[in-house]
Amino acid sequence: MNFATILAGVFSIIGNPVTLLWILLGTFLGLVFGALPGLSATMGVALLIPLTFTLSPVVAIGMMLGTYIGGIAGGAVSATLLNIPGTPSAVVTCLDGHPMAMQGKAARALGWAAFSSGWGSIVSWILLITISPFLAKMCTGFGSPEYAALAFFGLSIIAAVSGDSLIKGIIAGLFGVSLSFIGIDPIWGDLRFTFGSINLMGGISTVAALIGLYSIPQILNSCLDKDNEKITGKDLTIKNIVPPFKEQWAHKLNILRSSLIGTLIGIIPATGGNIAAFIAYDQAKRFSKDSESFGKGNPDGIIASEASNNGVCGGALIPMLTLGIPGDSVTAVLLGGLLIHGIQPGPALFANSPILVAGIFTTILVATIFMVLLQVFGIKIFVKTLNVPVNYLNSVLVVLSLIGSYAIRGSFFDVLLTLCFGTFGYLLSKAKFPMAPIVLGLVLGCMFEGEFRRALKLGGGSAKIFLTRPIALVFILIAFAIIISTIIKSKKSRAAK
């Protein structure tokens, strides 16, 4: 694309107030969907597609992309204020966001989440407009060995999100992995642990488990505990909300590293923001000079989670726009929206519709700016939800949680599953078991099992196939290095006590 074409695409967005308003509306609705427990960016984009039928392609895409970017970022709001992740990728934000809010730093925690999300989107946007074809070809060439190695690497991160007890974290992780075995065998198609129920044939719904493990226990704690700590809104000034540029610069390496991790994970089809957030959090903790404060309100934990999961947005768009392959569930819905408007993603899109491509790139940047501004100036409104009487707030949260669990698959069984997980999660929380390893095990367990077995079949039953795949081998070596270093660190910690 030449410079004149790029300018034409840019001005088709920023020079049209109506287009900007649609992008703003999409971003706002995305933040709302992301912030409400049980709803998601995927659901938001899917519901908004019918509203874009009468819009021009560029305006329609702008609204949908705004919803995508806002929806991913919005999960940090409820994660920070209520300790309930609004989206699956915001699970990691709970680890440090809520403790920071409980320390009277709710505004600063939400400010870090907003700006980290913004930087993550910008870094992935830069990669999208510069080297997207190369990155797409590299990461979409992943086969079963690479996916299995990536899942194994992800599971090795359980130690980083286990809290104070590594043993309890491992037990929780193994429980999550065992839950992932429920359903249909990924290779032979046999039914496993379904106990004759057709509702379990599709496996455990990740969203139902997530809502049950995070939302319901938090609501029960709020209802049953007499001495609940309250989050105050005394620090809600722009000065406290916006992290000074000097502080942001001090965290530049974490922001850049997490954003790059999110972008690369986003490019790999069938992964997503939750995997990126866990990996980025683990790396932030390992490179931090104050790793002991992670899980207790360290801003680096929020930065890693939010920069990575919004970095996934730009990353997932790379294979979708260049190859027509969606990187995650949201871009799969987006792909459908593009096709409805007569836009066929792929290499020909860049050659045949350069102005449209430049407009899409501009839309992503504009939506990112809107997302940060809406969060910064909307924080006072977000925190006011905490002034609602506890009984009313909990009632609304229960209804939203159950609606969210039902809406994903339209199954009342998922509602019952959410309540079961909620009760079990409450008991686990009282026993000081961490929830994050369960979610990590559930998300990655099925992926690891299926891809590992497929890799073995490709290798004729021999694990040597992993030695012949450089990317897979690197993931495996890093995972073993993490496991060994964690064991050594744990022994040293016990010896010091």
N, C-alpha and C positions, 0 to 999 in steps of 0.2 A: 504494500500500500504506500502511495506517495503522500507527501505532506499535505497537499491540497485535499486529498480524499479524507485523511484523518481529521483535518479541521472541519470538513463538511459534516462528518459523523459527530464530532464533538459539539458543534453548534446546533445540530438537530436536537440535542438534549438540553444543553444549558441555555440555549436561546429561546426555548419554548416554555413559558411559565406553566402551561397546562400539563406538559410532560413532567415537569418538576413536581407539581402537585400530586400527580398520580404516583410518582416514585415515593414521595413523602408519605402518602396514604398507605402504600404497600409496606413501607418500612415500619410505620406505626402499628399497623395490623400484625405484622410479623413479631414485633416486640410484645404485643398483647398475647399472641398465641404462644410465644416462647416462654413468657412469664407465668402463664397459667399452668399449674401442674396437670399432667395428663394430655395436654394438647402439644402440638409440635409444629416445626416449620413445614414438614411434609404435609400435614393436614391443612395448614394455612394456605400453602401454594395450591393444593388440590381444590380447596373450596373457592379460591379466588379466580381460578381459570374461567369459569362461566361468566364472571363479571368482565372479563377482558375481550369477550367475543366482538363487541362493537368498537373496540379500540384499534388503533393502527398497530402494526407489529412491534415497532420500537417502543411505543408507550406501554403496550401489554407486557413486553419482556421486562421493561423497567419496573413495572409494578410487581411482577413475579419475583424478580431478582431482589427488589427491596424487601419483599416478604421473607425471602430466603435468608438474607443477611441479618435482618432484624430478628427473625425467629431463632436463629442460632445464638445470637447475642443475648436475647431476652431471657434465656434460661438462667442467667446469673442472678437475676433480680430475686426470684423466689428462693434460689439456692443460698443467697447471702442473708436475706431477711428472715426466711422461715426454715432454713435448712432442708428445703424440699426442692430438688432439682426440677426446673421447669422443662428441661429437655434431657435426654440421656447423656449428652456430652457435658452437661453441667454438674454431673455427679462429682467430678473432681473439684469443682469450684466450691462445693459444700465443705470440703476438708479444711480450707483456710478462710473462705469467705464468711461463713457464719461465726466461727470463733472471733474473727476480727470485728464483726458487727457487735458481738456480745461484749467486746472490750470498749464499746462506745465509739467505734470507728466505722459505723455503717456507711456513712457518706464516702469516706475515703476508699472503703472496700468496693463500693459500687462504681466509684470513679476509676479505680484501677481496672475493674472489669470492663468498663466502657472503652477506655483508651487502649487497653490491651487488645480488645476485640477489633478496635479500629486499626491498630498497627498490624495485627494478624491479617486483616483483609487487604491492607495496602501492600504488604510484602507479597502476598499471594497474587495480588493484582499486577504487580510489577513483573513477576515471573510469568503470569498469564499473557501479558502483552509482548514479552520479549522472547522467551525460549519455550513457549507452550508446545509447539510441535515436537521438539526434541524430547521434552519431559514426558509427553504423552506416549511416544513410541517406546521409551525406556521402561516406564512403569506398567503399561498395558501389555508388555511382553512377559509379565509374571505368569508362571505356571504353578502347579500344585506344590513343588518343592519350595518355591519362594513364599507362597501363602502359608504353608505349614511352618516354615522357619519364622515368618513374621508373627504368627500366632504364638509360637513357642517363646519368642522374644517378649511378646506382650504379657504372657503368663508369668514370666520371670520378674515382672514389675510388681507382683503381689506384695513383695516385701516393702516396697516404698509406700504402699497405701494401707499397711497393716496397723498403723498406730504404734502404741507402746508395746504390744505383744506380738512378736513374730509368729509364735506358735498358733495363737488365735487367728492371725491373719491367714496362715497356711490352711488351717482347718476350714475357715470360711471360704477360701479360694477353692479347696477341694470339693466343698459342698456345692459351690456354683458350677464347677465342672461336671459334677455328677448330675446336676439338674439338666445340663445341656444334652445328656444322653437320652432324655425322654423323647419319644417320638419315633419317626421312621429311620431305620439304619441308612446312612448316606450312601453306602455302597451296595448292599444286598436288598434293601427295601423291606427288611423285616421290621415288625413292630416291637418296640422295646419299652418296658416299664409303663405301658399305657393302661394296664389293668382293665382292659376291655372297654375303655372309654374312647369314643371317637373324638372327643374334644382334645385329647392329649396326642392325637396322631400328628398334629402339626408342631408339637413341642411346646415348651413353656414360652409364653409371650414375654419378650424382654421388657416391654412397656408395663405390662401387668406386674411383673416382678419388681421393676424399678419403683413404680408407684407404691406397691405394697411395702417394700423394704425401707423406703424413705418417707413417704407422705404419711401413711397410717401410723407408724410408730411415733412420729413427731407430733401428730394430732393427739394421740393417746397420752403422750408425755405431758402435753399442754393441759389436757383435761384432768389428769390424775395427780400430777405433781402440784403440791400446794405452793411451793416457793419457786415458781418459774422466774427466771431472769428476764427482764424486759429490755428491748432495744429502744434507745431513746433517739430522738431526732434533733438533739441540741447542736450537732455539728454540721447541720445542713446549710452551709454557705458555699458559694462558688469556690472560695479559697480552699475550703476543706474537701470539696468534691473533686476538683481538678488537681491531679498530681502535678507539682511544678515540673517544668521541663528538665530542670537539673536532676530531679529524682528519676524521671523517665529515662534520662540519658545514663544514669547510674545502673539502670536495669537493662541497658541496651542489648547485652549479650543474651540474656534470658529471653527478651522479646524476639530478637532475631532468630535464635535457635528454635524456640517454640513455634514461631511462625513458619519456619522452613520445615520443621517436622510435620506440622499440620498440612502444609501444601503438598509435601511428598506423599503423606498418607492419603490425602484427598484424591490424588491422581490415581491411586491403586483402586480399581473397581471393587465394590463389595466390602469396603472397610468403613470408615466414617469418623465423625468427630470424637466419639467416646474413646476409641482406640488411640487416636492422636493425643487426646488430653491426658490419658494415663501415661503414655510414653514420654510426653513433654514434661509432665510433673516429675516423673522418675529422674529424668536427666537434670531438671532444675535442682532437685534435691541433692543429686550427686555432685553437682558443680558448685553448690552453695557452701559458703564458709560457716553458715549457721543452719545446718541441716536438721538439728534437733528441734528447731522452732517450727518446722513444717507440720501442719496439722493443728497448729496452735494459734494461727493468725498471721502467718508470714505472707506478705504481699506477693512474693515470688511464686507462691503456689497459685494464687489467683491469676497472675500474669501468664504462667505456663499454661494453665487450663484454657483461659479465654483467648489468648493469642493463637494457640494451636487449633481450637475448634472453629474459630473464624478463618484461620488460614486454610482449613479444609474447604471452605466455600469456593475460593478461587481455584484451589487445587482440583476439586471435583468438576469444575467447569472446563478444565483443560482437555480431558479426553472427550467430554461431551461436545465441545465446540469443534475440536480438531478432527475427531474420529467418529463422532456420533455415538460414543459409548458413555453412559452415565456413570459417574464416580460413586454416587451414593443414592439413597432412596429419594432425596429431594430433587436431585438433578434428573432422576428417572421421570418424576412428575413434570419437571421443567421441560424435559425433552418432548413429552406429550403436548405440552402447551405450545412449544415452538412448531411442532408439526401441524397442530390445529390452525396456526396462523400462516401455514404454507412455507415454513422455514425448515430446510433440510440441513441439519448440522453435518459437518464433515469437511474434508479438504477443499471441496468446491465452494463452500460458503465464503472462505477467505478470498477466493479468486473472483467469484461472481457477484458478491454483495459486500464490497469493502466498506461502504458507508454504514451499512447495517452493523458490521462487526465493530467498527470504530464507535458506533453508538452504544453497542452492548458494553464495550470496555468502559466508556464514559459513565454509563448507568451504574456500573459496579462501584466506581469511585464516588459518585454522587450519593448513592444509597449508603455507602460507608460513612460519609460525612453526616448525613441525616441521622444515621443510627447513633453516632456518638453524641450529637447535639440533643436528640430526643432523650437519650438516657441522662445526660448531664442536667438538662432543664426539667426532666420528669422525675428526678430522684425524690424531690419533696413530695410529689404525689404518691410515688411508690411507698414511701415510708409511712404516709398517713394511713395506709391500710392497717398498720399495727395499732392505730388508735381505736380500731373497731373492737368492741367487746369480744373477749376471747370466745364466748359461747357462739356468737354469730359468725366470727371468723372461722372457727373450726367447722361449723355446719357447712359453710360455703366451700371450704377446702375439701371436706368429705364428698360433697356432691360433685365438685369438679374432678376429683380424683377418680370417682367411680364412673363418671361420664367419659373421662379420658381413657380409662381401661376398656370400656365397652366400645368406644368409637373406632379403635384401631382395627379390630377384626369383626365388629358387630356381633360379638358373642357375649351372652350373659355369663357364660362359664368363666370368662376372663375377670368379670366382676367378683365372682366367688373366689377366684385365684388370688386376686388383689387382697381381699379380706383375709384369706389364709396366710399369705405372705406378710400382711400387715401385723397380724397377731404373732406370728413366728418372729418377725423382725423386732417387735417390741420386746419379746423375751430375750432375744439375742442382744439387744441394746442394753438391757438391764444386766446382762452377763458380760458387758464390755467387749462384745465381738464387733469388729468393724464390718460395715456393710459393703464398702467398695470392692473388696476382694470377691465377694459373692457375685456382684454384677460383672466384674472382670472375667471371672471363671465362666459365667453363663454365656457371655458374649463371645468369648474366644474358644471355649471348650469345644463347641460343635465345629467351628471353623478348623481348629487344629486337628481334631479327629478325622474329619472328612478329607482334608487336604493331605494329611500325613499318610492315610491309607491309599489315597490315589497316587501319591508320590511313590510309595512302595510298589504298587502295581506297575507303574511306569518303569521302575528300576528292576523289574523281575523279582520282586521280593527282597531286594537288597537295599540297605540304607546307604550304600555307597553312592547312590545317585545325588545325595546332598553334597558330596565332596566334589562332584563335577559341575555344580552350579555355584559360581562365585558369590552371587548376591545372597543366596540361601546360606552358604557357608559363613559369610560375614555375620548375618543375623544370629546364627547358632553360636558362633564364637563369642559374640557380645553377650548373648544370653547367659552362657556358662560363666563368663567373666563377672557378670552381675550377681549370679547365684553364689559363686565362690567368695566374692568380696562381701556380700551380705552375711554369709556364714561367719567369716572372719571378724567382721565388725560386730556381729551379735555376741560372739565369744568374748571379744575384748570388753564389750559393754558389761557383760555379766561378771567378768573378772574384776572390773573396776568397782562394781557394787559390793 
